[in-house]
């Protein structure tokens, strides 16, 4: 059964500068829909048609409770963003940013034109890297050199002494991990054009046995300096027992899509932590490319 054009909405993935050529004909978006460029006043919105039966206001609200649907949509969304990142520096929009028609998309590009240009100026020629530091489970004893009990406590007093020693070892290891994370972040921030500290990743979203997340940073790095930035991180590997440094990327500039006139760099950020986490159901996407829009 054919779909009437009035039953189609416009899904917007990203806003960018005019692209050097057409989009890859094999690249598709959400629901395997073909992509196209919609240009207006020096900006290009990358869009695809989506059915109103899935992306209208009420159906979309219901779909966002469906974790399988959400994960599949997030993967398709990110596939488009990743492809764009290889040829330009896109400003990724929030998952399921939908407008009624082309005129609604153009109205957004018109009303947000100056702000979108400022953000694109900021991220032009840059990519985002995510860096996390994990304190491994049990690292408190190894890092602090806490003695291991040779057997069960001989008395209640001996038990309390062992517990105090274990607690002190844990506190010392945590303090060392936090200091390492602060120093690493400061060094990486100096090598980046901008940086953001995200909240520690929730244990529920981490791999089993990952430990405690003590650094969750995002860094906007010039493409030309990416290799040097990664080498800087590599020199820290193994320098602190019990700590693991994890690098993700390169990503589109998810953490830097706010207006540079409104938000200082290196401010704590309450958005979800890392583009690598965006497929988690609680984290459909973490970059909002607009503040207001004509919604379907």
C-alpha positions in Angstrom: 0.0 0.0 0.0 1.5 3.4 -1.0 2.1 6.1 1.6 0.6 9.5 0.9 3.1 12.3 1.1 0.9 14.0 3.7 1.6 10.9 6.0 5.3 11.6 5.9 7.2 13.8 8.3 10.8 15.1 8.0 13.4 13.5 10.3 16.5 15.8 10.7 19.8 14.2 11.6 22.3 17.1 11.5 23.0 20.6 10.3 26.2 21.3 8.5 27.9 23.6 6.0 27.2 22.8 2.3 28.8 19.4 1.5 31.5 19.0 -1.2 29.3 16.6 -3.1 26.1 14.5 -3.0 25.5 12.0 -0.2 26.4 8.4 -0.7 23.5 6.8 -2.6 23.8 3.6 -0.5 23.5 5.5 2.8 20.1 5.3 4.3 18.6 6.7 7.5 15.9 5.7 10.0 13.6 3.0 8.6 16.0 2.6 5.6 14.7 5.9 4.2 16.8 7.7 1.5 18.6 10.8 2.7 18.7 14.2 1.0 20.1 17.7 1.7 17.8 20.6 2.4 19.7 23.9 2.0 18.8 27.3 3.4 20.9 30.5 3.9 24.3 28.8 4.0 23.2 25.8 6.0 22.3 22.3 5.0 19.9 20.0 7.0 20.3 16.3 6.3 16.8 14.8 6.3 14.8 11.8 5.4 11.1 11.0 5.2 9.6 9.1 8.1 6.0 7.9 8.5 3.7 9.9 10.7 2.2 6.7 12.1 5.6 6.1 13.9 6.9 9.6 14.4 3.8 11.7 15.1 3.6 13.1 18.6 1.6 10.3 20.2 3.1 7.3 18.3 6.6 8.6 19.0 5.9 8.9 22.7 4.9 5.3 22.8 7.9 4.2 20.7 10.3 5.9 23.1 9.2 3.3 25.7 10.1 0.5 23.4 13.8 -0.2 24.0 14.3 -2.4 20.9 12.7 0.3 18.7 14.8 3.0 20.4 18.0 1.1 20.0 17.4 0.4 16.3 16.5 4.0 15.7 19.6 5.2 17.5 21.8 3.0 15.5 20.4 4.3 12.2 20.7 7.9 13.4 24.3 7.4 14.4 25.1 5.7 11.1 24.2 8.9 9.3 26.1 11.1 11.7 29.2 8.9 11.4 29.1 9.0 7.6 28.8 12.8 7.7 31.7 13.1 10.1 34.0 11.6 7.5 33.4 14.4 5.1 32.4 17.4 7.2 31.9 18.6 10.8 28.2 18.1 11.4 26.2 19.5 14.2 24.2 16.4 15.3 20.6 16.9 16.4 18.8 15.1 19.1 17.4 11.6 18.3 13.9 11.8 16.7 14.0 15.5 15.8 11.0 15.6 13.5 9.2 18.4 11.5 5.9 18.4 9.6 7.5 19.2 6.2 10.3 20.9 4.4 9.0 24.3 5.3 9.2 23.5 9.0 12.9 22.5 8.6 13.6 25.7 6.7 11.8 27.7 9.4 14.2 26.2 12.0 17.2 27.0 9.8 16.0 30.6 9.4 15.1 31.2 13.1 18.3 29.6 14.4 20.6 30.7 11.6 23.0 32.9 13.5 23.3 30.5 16.4 23.8 27.5 14.2 26.5 29.3 12.3 28.3 30.1 15.6 28.3 26.5 16.7 29.5 25.3 13.3 32.3 27.9 13.4 33.3 26.5 16.7 33.5 22.8 15.7 34.8 23.3 12.2 37.9 21.2 11.6 37.5 19.4 15.0 36.4 16.0 16.2 35.4 14.8 19.7 37.3 12.2 21.8 35.9 10.6 24.9 38.2 9.6 27.8 37.2 7.6 30.8 39.2 6.5 33.8 38.1 3.4 35.7 39.2 2.3 39.2 39.1 -1.5 39.0 37.2 -3.5 41.6 39.6 -4.6 44.4 42.2 -2.0 43.3 42.0 -0.5 46.7 44.0 -3.3 48.3 46.5 -3.6 45.5 47.1 0.1 45.1 47.4 0.9 48.8 49.3 -2.2 49.7 46.8 -3.3 52.3 47.8 -6.6 54.0 45.6 -9.5 53.3 44.2 -11.3 56.3 45.9 -14.7 56.7 42.8 -16.2 58.2 39.6 -15.4 60.1 39.8 -12.7 62.7 40.9 -14.0 66.1 38.6 -11.7 68.0 36.0 -8.9 67.6 38.8 -6.4 68.0 40.9 -8.1 65.3 37.9 -8.0 63.0 37.3 -4.3 63.6 41.0 -3.7 63.0 40.9 -5.5 59.6 37.8 -3.6 58.6 39.4 -0.2 59.4 42.5 -1.2 57.4 40.4 -2.2 54.4 38.4 1.0 54.6 41.6 3.1 54.9 43.1 1.3 51.9 39.9 1.9 49.8 39.9 5.6 50.7 43.6 6.0 49.8 43.1 4.2 46.5 40.1 6.4 45.7 42.0 9.5 46.5 44.9 8.5 44.2 42.5 7.7 41.4 40.7 11.0 41.8 44.1 12.9 41.7 45.2 10.9 38.6 41.9 11.8 36.9 42.3 15.5 37.7 45.8 15.6 36.4 45.0 13.7 33.2 41.9 15.9 32.5 43.9 19.1 33.0 46.7 17.9 30.6 44.2 16.8 28.0 42.2 20.0 28.3 45.3 22.0 27.6 45.8 20.0 24.4 42.2 20.4 23.2 40.3 23.3 21.8 37.6 22.8 24.4 36.7 20.2 27.0 33.7 19.0 29.1 33.4 17.0 32.2 30.3 14.7 32.2 28.9 13.0 35.2 30.5 9.6 36.1 28.9 6.8 34.1 26.3 4.9 35.9 27.4 1.4 37.0 24.2 0.1 35.3 25.4 1.2 31.9 29.0 0.0 32.4 30.3 -3.4 31.5 30.3 -6.0 34.3 33.4 -5.6 36.4 34.4 -2.2 35.0 34.7 -0.7 38.4 34.1 2.9 39.4 34.2 5.7 36.8 36.4 8.5 38.1 36.8 10.5 34.9 34.3 11.0 32.1 35.6 13.7 29.8 35.0 14.9 26.3 37.6 16.8 24.3 37.2 18.8 21.1 40.4 18.3 19.2 41.6 19.6 15.9 41.7 16.8 13.3 45.3 17.6 12.6 46.3 17.1 16.3 44.4 13.9 16.8 47.5 11.6 16.7 49.4 13.8 19.2 46.3 13.8 21.5 46.1 10.0 21.4 49.8 9.7 22.1 49.4 11.9 25.1 46.8 9.5 26.5 48.9 6.5 25.6 51.8 7.6 27.8 49.6 7.3 30.8 48.8 3.6 30.3 50.0 1.4 33.2 51.3 4.4 35.1 48.8 3.9 38.0 48.1 0.4 39.2 44.4 -0.5 39.3 43.4 2.3 36.9 42.3 1.8 33.3 42.1 4.6 30.7 39.4 4.1 28.0 39.3 6.2 24.8 36.3 6.4 22.5 36.0 8.2 19.2 36.5 10.0 17.0 32.9 11.3 17.2 31.0 14.2 15.8 31.1 17.0 18.4 28.2 15.8 20.5 29.4 17.4 23.7 30.0 20.8 22.1 26.7 21.6 20.3 25.7 24.3 22.7 26.0 27.9 21.7 29.6 29.1 22.5 28.1 32.4 23.5 26.1 30.8 26.3 28.2 28.1 27.9 31.8 28.3 29.2 34.2 25.5 28.3 35.1 22.9 30.9 31.9 23.5 32.8 30.3 20.4 34.4 27.8 19.0 31.9 24.6 17.2 33.0 24.0 15.6 29.6 24.7 11.8 29.2 28.3 11.0 29.4 29.7 9.8 26.1 28.6 9.3 22.5 29.7 5.7 23.0 26.8 5.4 25.5 24.2 6.8 23.2 22.7 3.5 22.2 21.7 2.8 25.8 17.9 3.2 26.2 18.2 5.9 28.8 20.5 7.8 26.5 18.9 8.1 23.0 21.3 10.9 22.0 22.9 13.7 23.8 23.3 16.6 21.4 20.4 19.0 20.9 20.9 21.2 17.8 18.0 23.5 18.5 16.2 25.1 21.4 12.8 25.4 19.7 11.3 24.0 16.6 8.0 23.4 14.9 7.2 19.9 16.1 5.0 17.4 14.3 
